[in-house]
Amino acid sequence: MRRFLFWPHLLAGVLAGFVILLMCVTGVLLTYEKQLLAWADRAVNTVPVPPAATRLPIDDLLAAAPKATALTLYNRPDAAAQLALPGNKLVYFDPYSGRLTGETSASARGFFRQVLLWHRWLGENTPTSKAITGASNLAFLFLLLTGVPMWIQRPIAWFRRGLSPKARDYNWHHVLGIWSSVPLLLIVVTAVFFSYSWATPLLYTLTGEKPPVEAKFPPPGPGPYEPLFRQIDAPQWQVITFRPAAGAFAVEEGGWGRVDLKSTWTIKDNALVRSDRFETLPLARRLRFWVRTVHTGEAAGLFGQTLAGLASAAGAVLVYTGIALSWRRLRASLRRVDKEASVR
């Protein structure tokens, strides 16, 4: 089996190695994106809590930025309210006074936006770059599926010291391959959904379900929205985002990655309707909701993010050691050819 799998494994690694390396390195940089962005905005995303802490109605907060596309509230007394404006601009307001506290860090968000651009589309969002990253991700999946049987056949589970460069690369390749194979498989499989439009319909086909028809509600009236906001039955809510154009409240009762603790409440005929209850959704749709947070590791909180970052780092080392081993093999083969030619 090892001989049968080795050459396709090596060829796929050589052809897609550079793009896979780039995706792994940028994946490491994106590991703690949300935490780092919150830290970069720390001067404007927190506010002093007044003695009589009474939040302004959301209608008053929206009036502070009439063109806002979304309003996000955090269930912490010292948290500023966030308003999204056209052009991917985010600003913070004091939810008690309505005072503007400032904008989000343009440099930090610009940095992560560029990293994401390289992570998904090689720095350029074009059909060609999408095709290359998508194909490279499938090649990475093939490398993992063919690598696991070979790594298990010769199980090397621990790092060793004092090895030659070739033996060291072989040792690192097998050790990291064994320990990172499961999280890397989850990361790579979920990435297929971002690269190819056929992935989601395939998921519904495999579960024997039909893709849902999105329910459309008429645009909501001009308000007031505060009475409707108070009707949301989610006592453990942590984050609520209201989108006026859609007339929908997205409620999070868990951390960033807990999609099973999210719900959507939509305004219909000036009344609030819970339109999305996770536990009642079809299996395929529930699985699709998990895709992004499993890919980033956020499904398991900070531990999952850290594991995904370490797996991405391991993936980068797997590419490096694989290419190094391939180069040594090629160089040795060329030397043998030269030696045979000189003997003749």
N, C-alpha and C positions, 0 to 999 in steps of 0.2 A: 504493500500500500504506500509505503514511504516513497519508493521509486516512482510509482504512478503519479503521486501528488506533487512531488518535488519540483519538476520542471514547469508545470503550469503555475505553481505558486511563485517560483522565481521570476518567470516572465511577467506575471501580473504586477509583482512588486517593482520590477525595473521600469515598466511602462508607466505606472501610475504613482510611483514613489514620491516624486517631487510634490505633486498636488496633495497627496495624502499627508505628507510632512507638513505642508502649509496649513491644511485644515486642522491637524493636531496641535500645532504651535498656536494658531489663533484661537483654538478651542481652550487651551490653557489660559490665554489672556482674557477670555470671556468668562472664566469660571465664577468670579465674584463680582460680575458687572453690576448687579442691582445694589449690593452692599456698598460698593465703591462709589456709585453714583449718589446714593443716599448720603454717604460721608462727604462727598464733594459739595453737596447742597446743604450741609449742616448749618451754615450761617443763615439760611433763608427758609429752611423747611421746619424750623421749630420757632415757637412763639412763647412769650411769657404768659402764664395762666393768671388771669385776674381773680380777685377774691370771689366775685360772683360770676363764675364761669358759665355764661349762657351763650351758646353758639348762635350766630345770626341765621335767619332762615336761608335756605339754599337759593331762594329767589333773589335775596339781597346780594349774595355772593356772585350769582350769575350776572346781576346788573352791573357789577364792577367791571366785567369784561363781556359786553353784549355779543361779541363774535366768538365766544368760547364754544368749542366743540365738545368739551367734557369737563365735568367737575368731579374731583376725587376727594373724599373725606376719609380721614384716618381716625380710628377710635382710640386716640390718645389725647389727653388734655393739652399737651404741649405741641401737638402736630398742626402745622399750617395746612390750609386747604390748597389743593393744586388745581389750576385751571389750564386746560390745553387750548392753545390758540392756533389758527391756521398757520401753516408753514412749519409744523413740528416744534412750535415754541411753547415752552412750559413756564408758568409763573406761579408764585405762591402768594396767598393772602392770609392775613390774620383772621381766623374764623369768628373772633369775638368783636373786632372793630371794623373789619373789612379793609384794613390797611394793606397795601401792597408791600410785601417783605422782600421781594426780589425775584430774579429769574434763575433758572437752573444753570449749572455750570456749562457754558457752551464748549469749553475746551475738553472737559471730561466726556460729554456726550458726543462730541465730534470725534474723539479718539476711538470710542467704542463703536461708533457708526462705521468708521473706516475699517476697524478690525473685523466687524461683521461682514462688511462688503468683501473683504479678502477671504473670509471664512466660507462664504456661500458662493461667491461669483468671481473669485480671482481678481478682486479690485474693480471689476467692471460688470455691471448687470446687463449682459447681452445674451442672446440665444446661444452663441458659441460658448461663452464662459459657463453658462448654466449647463450646457451639454457636457462640458469637460468635467466640471465638479460632480455632476450626477453620475457619469460613467466611472469616475475615480472612486466615488463612494461605493458603487457596486463592486469595483475591483477590490476595495478594502474588505467588503463583506466576503468576497471570494477568498481573499488571503486568510481571513480568520477561519472560515469554514474548512479550508484545506490545511491551515496551520495547526489547528487544534489536534487533529489525529496524529500529526507528526510530533508535536510537542509532548503529547501523552505517551506516544510509543517510546520515546526516550525522555522520561520525566526528569528534568533538572529543576528542582524547586527552590534552590538557594544560590545566592551569589558566592563565588569563590575568589580568593585573592591569589596573587602571584602567578597569574596566567599570562601566556603570550598574547599579543593583540588579537590574533585570530581566535584563540581559545576563549579569550575574554568576550569577544563579540558573540561567539556561539553560546557562551554561558548566559550572557545578558539577554540574548534573543529568546532563548528557551524559558528562562525564569520569568521575564516580563510577559511573554506570551501566555504562560500558564496562569499567572495571577491576574492578568488584565483581560483575559479573553471574554469573560461574561459581561463586565460593564462595557467593554468595547463593542460587543455584539449588540447590546441594547442601544448604544449611541448610534451605531452605524445603521441598524435596521430602522430606527425612528427617523434618521436623516433621509431615508428614501422618500418619506412623505413630503419633505420640503423640496425634493428635486424633481419628482414626477407626479403628474396629475392623476395617473392611473392607480396610484397606491391606495387612495381612499376608497374608490369604487371597488377595488379588489378586496379590501377589508370587509365591506358589506357583503360581497359575494361569498367570501369564506365563512361568514357567520350566518348565511342564508337570510339576510335582511335586505330591504330596499332602502336606498338613500333617502333621507327625510326631505320633505318639501318644507322649506322655511316658511313659517307663518308670518304674514305681513299684516301689520296693523296700520291704520291711518295715522298720519302725523298728529302728535298731541297738540292740545290747545296751548295758549300762551302762559298757562299757569293759573293760580299759584301751584307750585310743586311741593312746598313744604308739608302740607297736610297729607299728601300721598307718600312722601318720604317717611313720615311717622307711622304709616300703616305697615311698613315692612316688618314682617315677623321674623327677625333674626337677632335674638338677644346677644349672641356671641360674635356679632359681626366685628371684623377688624378693618376692612376697607370697603367702601361703597363708591362706585363710579357711576355718575349719571350723565347720559348723553341726550341732550335736549332734542336733537333732530330725530332720534329714534324713539324717544320717550321711554327709555329703558334704564333700569337700575341694575348694575352688575354687583352682586354682593359676595364678598369673600369672608367666610367664617373661620378660615384656617390660614396657614402661611401661603407664600407665593405659589408653592407647588401643589397645594392640596385642591386639585380640581374637583374632588368628590365633595368638598365643602363649599362649593360655589353654586350660586343660583341667580336667575334672572327674573326681574319683576318688570312687567311692561304696562304702560298706561294704555287702556282701551276704554273708549267712551267715558273719559274722565274718571275711570276707576282703575285700581291697581290689580293686576292679574299676575300670578306666579306662572310664568310661561316655560320655565326650565327647571325641573327638579332632577338632579343627577341620578338618584337611585331609580327613577322611573324611565330613564332613557334606554333605548335599545343598546345591546351589548356593543355593537360596532361603534356607535357614537360615543359611548363611554370610553372605549379603548382609544378612539381618535382624540378625545380630550386629553388623555394621558400622554400623547405622543411628545409634545413639546417639553413637558416637565420631566419626562423620563430621559429625553435627549440631553437636557441641561443638568440632570441630577436633582432638580428642585423637588421632585416627587418625594424624596426622602429628606428634605430640608437641607440644613447646612452640611450634614454628613454626606448626603447624596451629591451635593455640589462639589465637595472636596474629592469624593471618590471619582466623579466624572472628570475633574481636573487632573487627578493623578493618572487616570486611565488614558487621557489624552496625551499626557507627558510620556507615558509608557508607549503609546502608539508612535510618537515621534522617535523614540529610541529604537523601537522595533524596525522602523523604516531605515534609520541610519545603520543599524547593525546588519540588517538584511542586505542593503546595498553594499556595505563594506565587505561582507562575506562573498557576495556575488562578484565584486571587483577582484578580490583575491583569487577566486576560482577562475575567472577569466584570465588573469595575469599568469596563473600557474599553467593554464592550458596553452597560452601563447608561448610560454617558455618551453613547454614540452615539444610543441610543433617546431620551434626554432632548433631545439636540440636534435630532434629527429632529422631535420633537414640538413644540419651540419654534419651529422654522422654519415648520411648518404653522400 
